[in-house]
Amino acid sequence: MKDFLKNEVFGIVSKAAEEEGVRAFVIGGFVRDAFLGRPSKDIDIVVEGSGIALAKLVGKIVGSKVAVYSNFGTAMLHYKGVEVEFVGARKESYDRNSRKPVVEDGTLEEDQQRRDFTVNALALSLQREDYGSLVDPFGGIRDLHNGLLRTPLDPDTTYSDDPLRMIRAIRFATQLSFTIVPESFEAIKRNKERLDILSLERINEELNKILLSPKPSVGFLLLEESGLLEKILPQLCNLRGVETMDGKGHKDNFAHTLQVVDNIASTTDNLWLRWAALLHDIGKPLTKHYDPEIGWSFHNHDFVGGKMIPGIFRQLKMPLNEKMKYVQKLVQLHLRPIALVQDEVTDSAVRRLLFDAGDDINDLMLLCEADITSKNENKVRRIKSNFQLVRKKLVEVEEKDRVRNFKNPITGELIMQRYALPPCSTIGIIKEYVKEAILDGIIENNYEQAFQLMEKKALELGLTPQPLQKSL
Ligand code: CTP
């Protein structure tokens, strides 16, 4: 296990601890990941004594600035790109109504037992006499080998102390392909109401980690089964289930959504594209309709879903910036490429798609391809080959017409000067007319043809052209 302590910072901490007369250990995620052969970034050091004092001494030795968080009894420094955090061993219980810990000094073992999972409570000694030896009083190594997530204490206590751990359990199960032991999973179900005391930012951080895992569906199924999803994102739960009328059922949109998320996860690391996949059909429950003639439909669910995105982002305290706009745009446009594929792939439809999607066209295509989850292999093959055709057309049309970042060749200023107009709605009418003509392929996307069309429209509107003062 000494191999895990190759980073020279461990030797430095070890010497400093000896000098301070305290015992120090590496603990938590670093140790877990070392055993799993996963790369890890942060190092956590637990000290039987003052974590802050040891951090300050190490900081002095290596010449690093130390950030001290006295409220939490922790301190942190950076050493050659690695974040090293120091904390005093604590026996700690949490105030039931907040995450604020009530802290008392404790031994290593007391500290280990108040951690979240046995696999996260593994510690390696930094004492000279048993340097690198493992301290594992709760069977963490056994659980690591068996891929199990188990709390060191009774799960009701561990989860109630810090309810975020319930989502962390699901997040680790998803990231590591581990199983939450049944008594622990039952405790999550029992304690789900305790989520209410958590800040949404922290919940969101865990959700993002689940979404960024190789197979996010694992996490969302567990969130659903445990009852946590109903509390975090009930709109997603509304996608569950199959209704049948006259013997006709529709697909389970929750299962479909998770399949799409897994599909997209296999093609991209883009978190926001993964969010778009998770929310792409979110408008379906609100638009579900049964007609005896045509069966089930979810008419306009793309549009309704897009409208729901800002509310969902607000509800989860996610950024209401361009990321939200991006997700909203993809949700709103997610049926467009497939509609193209099913109909004839005309230049003007491709041009409109390019215009609406702009620089996000490739992401939209990925989402749309991930959305094909039919079990009918022939159908999937046919759609995929049509997709290739659309991709080819997208390139051709963009080369020819450059509408991806469309800029109207006719500006408002030009219209005002040419027809001596004050700012008014007529300007918008002419600009829109020219834009539509370009997108429909009636004229090419260039100044000369656009100018001519503008003149024609202006004549129709009874406007009189003036000599142009300067070329615009
Ligand atoms: N921990 C805990 N309860 C929490 C959060 C953290 O007991 N709610 C403990 C665990 O021992 C964990 C350690 O603090 O291993 C460090 O926490 P953190 O950095 O959040 O997690 P890691 O296990 O390092 O994993 P990751 O970096 O993937 O989040």
Boltz pocket constraint, residues with backbone or C-beta under 6 A from the ligand:
constraints:
  - pocket:
      binder: B
      contacts: [[A, 27], [A, 28], [A, 29], [A, 30], [A, 42], [A, 44], [A, 114], [A, 115], [A, 116], [A, 117], [A, 120], [A, 121], [A, 162], [A, 164], [A, 165], [A, 168]]
      max_distance: 6.0
